[in-house]
Amino acid sequence: MEFVTEIRNKLIQSVEDLNDEQINQKQTNDDWSILQVLHHLYLTEHVIQAGFKHVIQKNKQNQTTIKSFEIVTNRTIKREAPDYTQPTDQYMSKQEILSLLSESRDQLIGILNNIEDSLLSHLSMSHPLLGRLNLDQYLEFIGIHEQRHIKQIEDLKASMIVS
C-alpha cells in the first residue's frame, strides 16, 4: 500500500498548481482534460473496490501467476477505457475531483484494514486487460495505472493553452 500511497501523492502534486479552468481544459474534443483523467482514476479505483468487496465476501481463494504490467506502463500502447471507467464530460472543480479521489482512497484503505494481509495474495479477480490478478497485484496495478496517467497529465500541462 505504501507504493500506491506514494503514487497518489505524486498525482495530487501534479495538479497542485492548476486552477479549475485549467483542469477542465481540453486540447481537442477527442482528448481528455486533466479533470477527466482524474475522474477516470476515481472510477477505476471505485470499480476495483467493488470487486475487492465481492471477492472478499465470497472468500474463494485462487492462485494467480505473476503478471507483467508492461502493457500498462507502455504509453505507446493506447487502450480505450472500459465504459464503466469513462470519465464525465461535466465541468467539475479541482476540489470536487480531489475530494472524490480522497473518499475513494479512504474507502479502499477501509476495505484493506478489514482483511487479513495473507488473503491479498490468495483472493483474485479478473482484469479486463491483464486477466486474473490477486488483490496484491491489483493494488500494484492501481499505482502503476496512476503513474501512467501522471505522465499523461504532465503532457497535457505542457501543451496547455495559457490564458
N, C-alpha and C positions, 0 to 999 in steps of 0.2 A: 504493500500500500504506500510505502514511502516514495517509490518511483512515481506512482500515479499522483501523489500529492505534490511532488516537486514539479512535475509537468504542468499540473493545473495552475500552480503559482506562476510559472513562466507564461502560461496562456493569459492569465489576468494581467501580468506585467506588459504583455504585448499590446494591450488595448488601453492601458492606463492613460496615455497621453491623448487619446481620441475623444471627441465630443459626440453627441447624439447624431448630428448630421453626418459626421464622417463615418461612423459605423454603419449607417444606413445607405451610404453612397454606393452606387453600382457603376462599374465601368461600362457595361453594356447590359441589355435586358437579359441576355443569356448567362451572365456571370452572377455569382452570389456576392452579396455585400458581406462585410465583416460581421454584421448582425446575423445574417443568415448562416454563416459558418458557425458562429457561436450557438445559434438555435439548433442547428444540425447536431452539434456536440451534445447539447442538452437532451435532445430527443433520443440520440443514440444511447446515452447513459440511462435514460429513463426506460427504454426498451430492455436494456441489459438487466436493470434492476428487477423488472417484472419477470424476466427469465430466471434470475437468481432465486427469487421468491418461490417460483414454481418448482424448480429442481430441488430446492432445499425442502419444500413441503413433501414432495414425492420421495425424497431420500433414496432414489435408485442410483446406486453407485456404478459408474462405468469407467473403464480405463481409456485413456486417450494417448495419442502419440505426441511427441514434441513437435510443435509446428514452427515453420519459418514465417516471420511477419514481413518478409521482403516485399511482398505484393502491396502491403500497407505503406511501407516506408518509401517505396519507389514512386515518386510523384510523376514520372513519365508515363506510368500506367494510370489512365483515367478510368474511373468507375462511376457509374450512375448510382447515387444513393438510393437504397430501397424507399418505396413510397412512404413508409411509416417513419422515415428519418428525413424526409424532405422538409426544408425549413419554410416558415411563413413568409409571405410577401408583405405582411403588415409592418408598418413603422413601429419600432419599439425603442425605448430609451436604453442607454447603456446600463443604467441602474436596474431597469427591469430584467434585462437578459442576465446581468451578473447575479441578480437575486435568484433567478431560476437555476442558474448553474450552481449556486451555493446551496439551494434547497436540495437539488438533485444529489450533490455530493454528500450532504448530511444524511440523506436517506440511504445512500449506498453504504456509508460508514455504519449507520444503524443496522442494516442487514448484516454486515460483516461482523459487527460486535455481538450478534446473536447466533453465531455459528462457530463450531469448533474449527480451528485453523486446519486440522488434518483433513476435514471434509472438502476443503477447497481444491485439493488435488484429486479427489475421488468422485466428486459430482461434476457432471458435464452437461453442456447443451450445444446445440448446433449454431454455427455462424453461417450466414448466407454465402460467404466467400471462402472462408477458411475450413469449413467442415466442423467436426466435433472438437470443442475446446473444453478443458476443465475450467473451473472457476478461477484458479490461479492464472491460467493462460488468458482468460477473459479480462482479468484485471490488468495484465500486461498489455493486452490489446487496447484497453481504454487509454493508457498512457501513450502508446505508440501512435494511435489514431489521433490523439490530441497533438502530438508532435508534428504529424503530417500537416494538420490544419494550422498550426502556429506558423509553419513555413508559408502556407497559403496566405495567411493574414499579413505576414511580412511583405509578400509580393504585392498584395492589394494596397498596403500602406505606401509602398514605393511608387506605385502608379496612381496614387490618389490625386484627384484634382483639388488644389488648394484654392479656396475662395476668399 
